[in-house]
Amino acid sequence: MVERLHRHHKPVQGHRFSIGLVDSLGSVRGAAIVGRPVARGCNPKTIIEVTRLVTDGTPNACSMLYGAAARIGREWGFEKIQTYILADEETGISLKAAGWTLETVTAGGQWRHTDGKERRNDQPTGPKARYSKVLRSPIVRRFPSLIWAAVG
């Protein structure tokens, strides 16, 4: 679905989970792919990132997928979910409708390998807006059979 419908990205290599939005007739109308954060400074043990979201244009499909991804992330024990959108081309209205907030706008540009070589050049390099939603307090940790809170 990403390969067929996404405007500016190719499918991702891996993910933590993916979800689809299906209508009453059984047709898939959209999908969200959620993985670890792409940026090095984000802790992949506490933060998840929507790395791809695609729909066929069905009204409210994006908001439904962002909301569902956040609910799953909360159930799995993550503290925060985030995603990046193109700051110059996308409004973020679906994210706002799902209760996400704008954190920052990046300067954009090309990432480089540690050896100085350029990375992929088949995706947008302009400014990105990072939206996020807090899923649970960072002082509460969930384990399979135990919930505990740090007291400080």
N, C-alpha and C positions, 0 to 999 in steps of 0.2 A: 504494500500500500504506500509506503514511503517512497519507494522508487517510482511509483506511478503518479503520485499526487503532490509530493512535497515540492515547493517552489524553488528552494535554493540549497537543499542538502541531500546527500546520498544516505542510504541506510547506515545505521551504526554497526560497529563490530560486535558489541555485546551489551548486556543490560542486566539489571537486577530483576525487573519484571516489566511486562507490557500488558496493556489492557485494550480492549476494543469496545466500541459503542455500536450496538446492534438495535435496529428498529423492530417494530412489532411484526414485520414480515420476515425477519431473519437476515436482512441485508446489513452488512457491516458499513457503517457511516463514518467511522473515524477510529483512530488509534493513538495511544500515547506510549512511548517507550521511556522507561525510567532507569537510570543507571547511576554510577558513581559520578561525583562532580568532575568536570573536565579540568578546572583550574587547580593548580598544585596546592594553593593555600587553603583549600576547603577540605575538611576532615571527612573522608569517605565512610567513617564508622558512624558519624552522627548526621550527615547531610546526604540527601539524594537529589538528583537533578533530572528534570524532564529534558531528555536530549533530543527527542523528536516528538512532534505532535502534528497530526495530519487529519483532515476531514474532507468529505466530498462537498462541503458547503452547507450541510444541514444546520439550520438555525440552532444556536445554543450548544452545539456539539463540543466546541472547544472548552467552554466553561464546565460542562458535565465531565469531560475527561480530566481537566485540571483538578476539579473537586474530588473525583474518584481517586486519582493518583495520590492526593494529599491524605485522604482517609486511609488508604492502604499503607502509606508511609507511616502514619501515626500508629496503626495497628502493629506494624513491624518494629516499632520502637525507635524510629528515627526522630531527631529533634527538629529538623528543618527540611523543607523541600524548596528547590529553586529552579529557575529556568532563565534563559537569555532569549530576548527577541531583538529584531533589528530596530534600533531606536528611530531611524529615519523613515521606516516603511510600515511599522506595525504599531497600533495604538495601545495595546495591552488591555483593552476593554474586557476581553474574556477572562483574563487573569483577575482583574478588579472584581468582576462579577462573582468569581469563585472565592473571593476573600483574600487574595494575595496582595502584597504591597510592593511598590517600587523601592528597591534598596539603593541602586546606584546606576549610573550610565558610564560605561567604559569609553575610553578614547578610541578603541578599535585598533586596527593595525594587524600585522602579521606576527604570529608567534615564531620563535626561532628555536632550533635544536641547541643543545649546549655547545655544539661545535660551530655554531654560527650559520649553519645552512638553513634556508627557508623551509618551512613546512608546506603542507598542502596549499594549493592556490586555486582550488575549485569551489571555494565557498566565500561568502561575503566577509570583507575585512573592515567594514565600517563600524561605527559606534553600536554597542549593544546595551540594551536596558536589562538589568537583572532584577527579576521579581522573585519574591519568596513568601513562604508562609511558615510561621512557627508552628510546629506540631506538638511539642511538649517541652516543658521546662528542662534546661540542660542539667539541673541538679537531680532529676529523677531518671534512673536507669531501669530498664526492663530486662529481665533475664527469663529464660524459659519457665522456671518454677518459682521465681522469687522477685519481688519488687522491693527496692530499698531506696531511701533518700539520703543524700549526704547532708549532714547537719553541720553548720559552721558557725 
